[in-house]
Each structure stands twice: as C-alpha cells, then as structure tokens.
Amino acid sequence: MSATKVVTEPAPVRERRPPDPRWRWAGLALLLAAAVYAPFQLVPFHVFQLTMVLVYAVALLGLNLLVGHAGQISLGHGAFFAVGAYSGAILLDRWDLPYPLTLPVAAGVAFVLGLALGVPAMRLRGLYLALVTLAIAIFLVPLLKRFEAVTGGSMGLTLAKPAPPGWSGLAEDQWLYFLTLIVTVAAFLLAAGLLRSRVGRALHALRDNETAAEVMGVRLSFYKTLAFAWSAMFAGAAGCVYTWVIGFVSPDSFTVNLSITLLAGLVVGGLGSLSGPVLGGLFVMFVPSISQDVNDAAPGVIFGLLIIVVMYVAPTGLAGLAARLAGRLVKKIPRKE
Amino acid sequence: MAGFVQQVVEGLGAGAIYASLALALVLIYQFTGIVNFAQGELAMFSTYIAWQCVAAGLPFWLALVLTLAVSFAGGMLIERVIIRPVEGAPELTIVIVTVGLFIFVNAAAGWIWTFLIKDFPNPFPGGALEAAGVSVSFSTLGVLGVVAAVMGLLYLLFQHTKIGLGMRAVATNPASARLVGIRVGRTLALGWGLAATVGAVSGVLVAPLLFLEPNMMGGVLIYAFAAATLGGFDSPLGAVAGGLIVGVAETLAGAYVGVIGSDLKVGVPLVIILGVLLLRPQGLFGRAVVERA
C-alpha cells in the first residue's frame, strides 16, 4: 500500500518529510566552497561587506540561541557585542596581546557578564527581560564614554588591523575575511552541537511549554541563564572580530539602534533556524546600504514594516521560506525509498 | 536646604513628564496585557503633528486639540490594523511587533520631517515663582498641572461613566465582559486611542524642553518604563507616583552622587527596574498575579 493515500484524518501538525541529509551536506559544501572562492573574485569593498555579514551572522547566531531556541527576548544584544568589541580593543591597545588570543578572552568576558546579568534577569517574565535588556543597552553608551582612560571616551580607540602573514600571499581584506570565516564556521559548529545536545533539547522544551519542561526535570532558571550567557558569548565573539575587521571602536557604534537592528535582522532572517542568522546578516548589511540612497530613513521604514509583516505571514522568516522552497524542489527529484 | 528643595522641584517637573508617558503605557497594559514599546515613538509622531499645525499658522491650543483628536484616531487604527492580528499570540511575538512599530514610526517621522532639530513653542509663560529661595518655573508648574488634570479626567472617565465601567470590566475579565454585552474589541481599540492621546500630551510637554526630533522620546521611554514598573504595570495611580519618584530620584542622584553625575543618570531607571523586579515584581501599587500553572 502506498503511504500517500492514507491521509484520511487531518494531521494536527503538517508533517514535512525531512530532506535527505545528503542534500543538506552537498548544499553546505557548495556554500562553503563559494564562501572560500568569493574573496578572490570581488573588489576589496565587497569583500569587506561580506566580512561584516559574517560578523553579524555570528552575533545573530547568539541572539537566535536566546530568542529563537529558548524563547526569551533580548533588546540589548548590542551591549554584549560592544563588550566583546571593547574587550578585544582594550587587550590589543593596552597589553599588545596577539590578536588570536583576544577572541577567547572577549568571548569569556561576555559570557561571564551574560551569566551575571542573566541570574537576576532570568527570574523575570519575558516582558520584563525585554525591559531590562533595553535599559542595559541604553546605559552602556554613557558608561563607555565615562571611563575615558580605558575606553578612549567618545573618541574611541583606533587599532592596527591584523596583518596577513607573508606565506599566505593574501591582501589585508582577504585575510580578515578568512579569519572571520573561520570564526563563523567554528561558531556555527558550536551552536549546532549545542542545540543537538541535552542543552538544546532543554531550551526547546522550555520555549514550547515551561510547565511541561519543568515537570520533565528541566531546571528553568538554570537553562534560561545558561542560554543568556551562551548567547552573550557569541555576541561578544562577534564584537571582538568586529574590532579586528574595523580597527576602531567608539561608543556611538554600539547604541541601542544596534541592538534593535540585530533583533530585526534575526526576525527577518528566521527565528530558530541555523540558516536564519546568515540571511539576517545579509539583510542587516545590505538593506541599509542599498536603501540609504533613497532616504536616510528608508532602512528604518523597511526594517519596521518587514518585522511586522514577517511576524504575521512568515514567523519562520526568510530561512523558513527558503526551506519551504527547497523542500518543494527536492520533492520533485525522485528518490529511492 | 533651599538647593535640595530646588532639586526636588526640578525632579518633580521631570517626573511629571515620565508619569504622563508611563500612564499611556499602563493604559494599554491594563486592557491588553501588552507593553507597547512604540509608545514613546507614537507620542513623538503626535508632537510632530502639533508642530506641523502650529507651523501652518494655527494657534497653539487649537493645534493641541486637533493633535489629540488625530492621536486618538491613530491609536484606535493601530490597534485595529496592527495589534488585532497578534492578540493572544505569545508575548515574544507581541513585543517584536511593537518593536517593529517603534522602528517604523521613528523612521517615518524622520522621512517626513527630516532628522533636523525643530523648535517647539512652549505653551507656558516664561519666568518663575519665587518662594523661600526656591524658584519654580511656570513651565514646571504647567507640566505638573497638566498631568494632574489628565489623571483627574481619566479618573472621572473610569469611575463615573458607562464607557469607563465597560473598560474596567474588559480589563478585569474580557470573557465575562463579552458575555454581558460589552463590545470587547471596540473597548480595546478605545484603550489604545486613549493611550495614544495621553502619550501625545506627554510628547507636547517634552518637546519644548528637549527640542523636537525623531529620537526625542527614546530617552524618556526608559524612564517611563521604570516609572510603570515601580508603580505597577496595572495601576494608573502607581504610574504617576512612580513617574514622580523616578524623576526625583534621577535628579537627586545626578546632583548629589558624584560618581553618577549628569551623564550616568540613565543608569537610575535600570537600577530601579532591576530592584523593583527582584524585590517587589508587582510594583508599589500593583496587584500580585497568582498564576495557576
């Protein structure tokens, strides 16, 4: 009997056949090959733009862990991004640390800060968490300006960018791009592993039904705090890479707008999917630079409208739409049962 | 001593403005359980409408009446068009939608009126009342008076009219309210309209002090959140009390605590929000919600 005819009763949740894993691997390999090949074909400015897409993707990966997978909202992830960026910058500026070492330190600082803020914040219901994180994002800018001796105040800090080693034969923009690409791939592997583990299952459980999760033995406050700290860590790592790439940090790069833009990018890219952060990164990078030509306010109008529209018609964002489209294509290819 | 009293008076003046925006936040929260992150931006947009009317040559008070009417209609429209489809959705969805509204309204104002600072006429006369070495500017007195008047009008509306009775019924229990024949949907829209009107008042009060520009209310919003949290998100009286307390606390902290100074005052609402949520999550005047899991 063919399985397709037995759909007499309506399924409560439409089941989608998971695509053959081989397709997924082929797609990923293709994507990675394209990502490695791209910087040799593009002009330096476009390489820089792609680098920034990857930086945002890492930050969004962290935000996604919290918002998409654990169902907690943060309007202040720009603050953790800034903490990572400033940690990296201060280490380079003050202690002349070799730049690869700044990444784990910056990520660690963001993680600890996320943990410290997560303990009180996670006792709060969703809405209040949004309030607290928003207040943190607003408070950070004057705080950075205040401690001028360390942070350089409003003027910020200017740093040398990592120079490409002689053996590689790469230009500076290409070298920065590959550094960022390595961090991005590592971050994605880490996030994917995390989500497949016990932690990931716990996060999904508490997102979908807190009461049920608690009954199953998930310690809500522990896992919420952990999700907050992990997601702060990813944002901090992204901030550190940002410092490498830009070579300059100043408080006004990390206003509350950054936090809100990150959330907007994630929602449009797709909550709760692994490809969402990449699409979100593309969105955050290219929508403003393209639409700014029309009017200074055009990016905001587009962001705002798209967020609302996406929440209505496609809560899974661009990633969800892409997956649906890909699913249809794959279905057309006959496969062996 | 006079210096201290002076600081308190100035704090009350700032607090009255926070109170008016907090009042708008609380109105919406009471009816719909939504914290409207776009409240400040809606107030800013209303203020631009008032500015446009004045710039077109209308007398100030006529412009104000017109603005309040437009804001009321706009608030109802937003409830119907943007909020209605996500009513009853998870909190995350609603917060994201209001954040989207925040970005959109902010950018729309920038598009229409540019990001350049505009001068907004002060409705109150200059000068100040002097008593015992303390001077209270007429502007501060005016702000306090307007907020008290708004509070009084809302009290009359809620406690002594049929519409207000219906609104309280909806806030308490929408299902039962619907069963006794109250148009719940219409009442919710009314709540949003009222909130937008109160927000517009707060925008018009702020504008002469801060100069009119699209990001004007961004700073005020966080104080209003602190005020609403402190007073309790379901208590209009609490919002006003909270606003005044936040205003005074912020001014005193800025003036007397050397580490804070005028630049780190923004930390005060953060500390207040965190403190209240950890010690008394329902706020000073709010009801503690008992949840059955």
Interface residues (C-beta under 8 A of the other chain):
Chain A: V67 G71 I73 L75 P120 R123 L124 R125 G126 L127 Y128 A130 L131 V132 L134 A135 I136 I138 F139 P142 L143 K145 R146 T211 V256 I260 L263 A264 V267 N295 D296 A297 A298 P299 G300 V301 F303 G304 L305 L306 I307 I308 M311 Y312 P315
Chain B: V35 F37 I82 P85 V86 P90 E91 L92 T93 V95 I96 V97 V99 G100 L101 F102 I103 F104 V105 N106 A107 A108 A109 G110 W111 F115 G218 G219 I222 F225 A226 T229 D263 L264 V266 G267 P269 L270 I273 L274 L277 L278 P281 A293
